[in-house]
Amino acid sequence: MADPIPDSMMLQGLQPVGDLDPEKRAALAQRGQITDLRYGQRLDASTEHRWLLYLVEGNVSHVSGDTATTVSAGSARARQPLFSEGRFQEHAVAHGAARILRLDRRVYEILQQQQSQSGYEVQETELDDTESALFSEVYAACTEGKLDLPALPEVAVKIQMAMKDPDVDIKRLANIVSLDIAITAGLIRAASSAAYGSGNPVKSVRDAIVRLGLVAARRLALTIAMQQVFRSDSRVLQRRMRELWDRSVHVSVLSFVLARQCKGLEPEQALLAGLLHDIGSLPILDYIGRNHPDATDDEIEGSIEKLHGVVGEIVIGSWHMDSHMSTVVRESGNWGRDSKGKPDFCDLAIVARLYHLNEQMPGAAIPAYHEVPAFANLGLPPPNEAMKLDIIENAAGEMAEMMAVINGKA
């Protein structure tokens, strides 16, 4: 039986949620629940990963590896989450009747990030009165944790969990990937393409993973799964969502090709980073589509331009992705960004975005891709007489293959 939490007092003293401001603790409590456990009932970290669990009544045995520890309500240990983040092999068993407080981990991370970024400065943009009103509403929804964030696809969650296990092997990853037809087909196509060798075909997802390698296969699988996220039920916004997806795919594949020329920057990681560089636009579009379907293009653009960075960081945090992904969504639109000679994935995203924009909007009031600090940091060869990069022009066929992989085309 699960009951709503009556107030936020129960969260005081719990770590780390007790460090939230009172208003944010109250918001977290409203999304939580108290669950009764019966004698002998087992909880597994692998199936409870979306929750922060706290023992509030009774006793349980907490098992991690070969070590079993009794946790009693009211103890210092009970004020910590029952399961450690990322340790999916842990489990707990109730000694008798007990009660567990469940708090939504994603909601906590959003609120905690908002609290730590209370001084975050949104990008300056001139807005008229109508645009300002919409922006203010979307911004308030963001700061109050009322934006609906896109959920990481289920297969992507399983892949993330599996890759945190040091004992994961090709067979296990292949079994997970096989649950999704699009990802299975995408990995087989990628492994069979010229981008990963001679172009000789592979016939099974296991053979694809062998050719790609575990890490590369995992990142490719996550990238392919993301198509499920770039969707909208709003007919008004379907065109915008499709445009966002197409643009993101182009930046993704350009980042992939550029990364192959840069030592220390893995192409598959660049592929994923490029695809997610503007992920913050998704919750904003979703909110406007549900609440303001008649909003004009200028109104929508004003809100996205000012907020997509901070919202994108919240999404990346909720998905437990690497910190460099946060840097990409926050700073890939900062054309003057300088990583001081140490190239990173954000440099790739900046150059890829500008390369694409320079082609799509010649004469626009933006820098040329080769004139920004990111280009120099990456150490890329200069453009040819047509102001193109030979490394990109020569990879046209491979880029088309990778676009087909991401788009799930057979």
Rosetta blueprint (number, residue, H / E / L):
1 M L
2 A E
3 D E
4 P L
5 I L
6 P L
7 D L
8 S L
9 M H
10 M H
11 L H
12 Q L
13 G L
14 L L
15 Q L
16 P L
17 V H
18 G H
19 D H
20 L L
21 D L
22 P H
23 E H
24 K H
25 R H
26 A H
27 A H
28 L H
29 A H
30 Q H
31 R L
32 G L
33 Q E
34 I E
35 T E
36 D E
37 L E
38 R L
39 Y L
40 G L
41 Q L
42 R E
43 L E
44 D E
45 A L
46 S L
47 T L
48 E L
49 H L
50 R L
51 W E
52 L E
53 L E
54 Y E
55 L E
56 V E
57 E E
58 G L
59 N E
60 V E
61 S E
62 H E
63 V E
64 S E
65 G L
66 D L
67 T E
68 A E
69 T E
70 T E
71 V E
72 S E
73 A L
74 G L
75 S L
76 A L
77 R H
78 A H
79 R H
80 Q L
81 P L
82 L L
83 F L
84 S L
85 E L
86 G L
87 R L
88 F L
89 Q L
90 E L
91 H E
92 A E
93 V E
94 A E
95 H L
96 G L
97 A L
98 A E
99 R E
100 I E
101 L E
102 R E
103 L E
104 D E
105 R H
106 R H
107 V H
108 Y H
109 E H
110 I H
111 L H
112 Q H
113 Q H
114 Q H
115 Q H
116 S H
117 Q L
118 S L
119 G L
120 Y L
121 E L
122 V L
123 Q L
124 E L
125 T L
126 E L
127 L L
128 D L
129 D H
130 T H
131 E H
132 S H
133 A H
134 L H
135 F H
136 S H
137 E H
138 V H
139 Y H
140 A H
141 A H
142 C H
143 T H
144 E L
145 G L
146 K L
147 L L
148 D L
149 L L
150 P L
151 A L
152 L L
153 P L
154 E H
155 V H
156 A H
157 V H
158 K H
159 I H
160 Q H
161 M H
162 A H
163 M H
164 K L
165 D L
166 P L
167 D L
168 V L
169 D L
170 I H
171 K H
172 R H
173 L H
174 A H
175 N H
176 I H
177 V H
178 S L
179 L L
180 D L
181 I H
182 A H
183 I H
184 T H
185 A H
186 G H
187 L H
188 I H
189 R H
190 A H
191 A H
192 S H
193 S L
194 A H
195 A H
196 Y H
197 G L
198 S L
199 G L
200 N L
201 P L
202 V L
203 K L
204 S L
205 V H
206 R H
207 D H
208 A H
209 I H
210 V H
211 R H
212 L H
213 G L
214 L H
215 V H
216 A H
217 A H
218 R H
219 R H
220 L H
221 A H
222 L H
223 T H
224 I H
225 A H
226 M H
227 Q H
228 Q H
229 V L
230 F L
231 R L
232 S L
233 D L
234 S L
235 R L
236 V L
237 L L
238 Q H
239 R H
240 R H
241 M H
242 R H
243 E H
244 L H
245 W H
246 D H
247 R H
248 S H
249 V H
250 H H
251 V H
252 S H
253 V H
254 L H
255 S H
256 F H
257 V H
258 L H
259 A H
260 R L
261 Q L
262 C L
263 K L
264 G L
265 L L
266 E L
267 P H
268 E H
269 Q H
270 A H
271 L H
272 L H
273 A H
274 G H
275 L H
276 L L
277 H L
278 D L
279 I L
280 G L
281 S H
282 L H
283 P H
284 I H
285 L H
286 D H
287 Y H
288 I H
289 G H
290 R H
291 N H
292 H L
293 P L
294 D L
295 A L
296 T L
297 D H
298 D H
299 E H
300 I H
301 E H
302 G H
303 S H
304 I H
305 E H
306 K H
307 L H
308 H H
309 G H
310 V H
311 V H
312 G H
313 E H
314 I H
315 V H
316 I H
317 G H
318 S H
319 W L
320 H L
321 M L
322 D L
323 S H
324 H H
325 M H
326 S H
327 T H
328 V H
329 V H
330 R H
331 E H
332 S L
333 G L
334 N L
335 W L
336 G L
337 R L
338 D L
339 S L
340 K L
341 G L
342 K L
343 P L
344 D L
345 F H
346 C H
347 D H
348 L H
349 A H
350 I H
351 V H
352 A H
353 R H
354 L H
355 Y H
356 H H
357 L H
358 N H
359 E H
360 Q H
361 M L
362 P L
363 G L
364 A L
365 A L
366 I L
367 P L
368 A L
369 Y H
370 H H
371 E H
372 V L
373 P H
374 A H
375 F H
376 A H
377 N H
378 L H
379 G L
380 L L
381 P L
382 P L
383 P L
384 N L
385 E L
386 A L
387 M L
388 K L
389 L L
390 D H
391 I H
392 I H
393 E H
394 N L
395 A L
396 A H
397 G H
398 E H
399 M H
400 A H
401 E H
402 M H
403 M H
404 A H
405 V H
406 I H
407 N H
408 G L
409 K L
410 A L
